[in-house]
Amino acid sequence: MPLLRSFLLLASLSTLPAVVDGQAFYHITSQQCAIVDSLPVFTQELRPEQIADTYRIELLFPEYRTLTSAERSLIPTLRRQLGAPTSPLIRQTRFTDRGKPVLAVSFCPFVWHKGQWKYVTSCQLRAVPLQTAMRATRGQTDAAERWTTQSVLAQGKWAKIRVKQEGIYQITPTFLRKLGFNSPDRVKIYGYGGLQQNEVLAFGAESAAIDSKRVADDLTEVPTLRNDGKILFLGRGHHTPHVRSLPETLDTQPKQLFCLFLLLHHRR
């Protein structure tokens, strides 16, 4: 039944509405309604210009007529299912078409108006966007905030190291001197290890834990712990146990792959 109901609602999308003062004005006839749970339901597709997380649907300038004799026979069903609404009870279903929001708005055109049941013959429908402030401030940033103006590779002295297994690694002053790095406090580590990078650039992320204005378009610095001239860091490699099709079976076969990190010896 829910699938049949959804099909009937979407199948009853009306024809092109009239336009009055730049606003769509919808004429509602019985032929444009689908019968859902013994009551007629009018459905209209709205395509709001402004993208938002949620929308409030407003029904404006309704016009009414009295019920026909056939429609008056529906009054017991109206009272049982709807109560006595003074305005149509609007439902909306949201989907996306080519990246833009589409709202399937539906309602039963019967209302309790001025002490009697009436049929809504025409109205305007407007989708009011809600919850857009956070997306606008975090998502609509300019290029200067999103992208770096110069790569970290453009300066300093660089060396390449590699790890095979995931774990904590230690870089000693002796090892750094072999690379030509004389000051451990000037050394930083950059790279992603063996982690797969997210393919979605979440500029519109609303979580406060995500700096969505700074999607990494350059090498990112690896957190380090420094102790007595030594540098410790977490190296994420390709050789980690992972589950096959059966949960109790682990793939422990070594892979001949290495993950690279870059060491930067920067100037003061």
Secondary structure as GFF3:
##gff-version 3
##sequence-region A 1 268
A	DSSP	alpha_helix	2	11	.	.	.	ID=ss1
A	DSSP	beta_strand	18	20	.	.	.	ID=ss2
A	DSSP	beta_strand	23	27	.	.	.	ID=ss3
A	DSSP	three_ten_helix	30	32	.	.	.	ID=ss4
A	DSSP	beta_strand	33	36	.	.	.	ID=ss5
A	DSSP	beta_strand	39	46	.	.	.	ID=ss6
A	DSSP	beta_strand	54	66	.	.	.	ID=ss7
A	DSSP	alpha_helix	69	72	.	.	.	ID=ss8
A	DSSP	alpha_helix	75	82	.	.	.	ID=ss9
A	DSSP	beta_strand	91	97	.	.	.	ID=ss10
A	DSSP	beta_strand	100	107	.	.	.	ID=ss11
A	DSSP	beta_strand	110	113	.	.	.	ID=ss12
A	DSSP	beta_strand	116	130	.	.	.	ID=ss13
A	DSSP	alpha_helix	133	139	.	.	.	ID=ss14
A	DSSP	alpha_helix	143	146	.	.	.	ID=ss15
A	DSSP	three_ten_helix	152	154	.	.	.	ID=ss16
A	DSSP	beta_strand	157	163	.	.	.	ID=ss17
A	DSSP	beta_strand	167	171	.	.	.	ID=ss18
A	DSSP	alpha_helix	173	178	.	.	.	ID=ss19
A	DSSP	three_ten_helix	184	186	.	.	.	ID=ss20
A	DSSP	beta_strand	187	190	.	.	.	ID=ss21
A	DSSP	three_ten_helix	212	214	.	.	.	ID=ss22
A	DSSP	beta_strand	224	227	.	.	.	ID=ss23
A	DSSP	beta_strand	230	235	.	.	.	ID=ss24
A	DSSP	beta_strand	242	243	.	.	.	ID=ss25
A	DSSP	beta_strand	250	251	.	.	.	ID=ss26
A	DSSP	beta_strand	259	265	.	.	.	ID=ss27
###
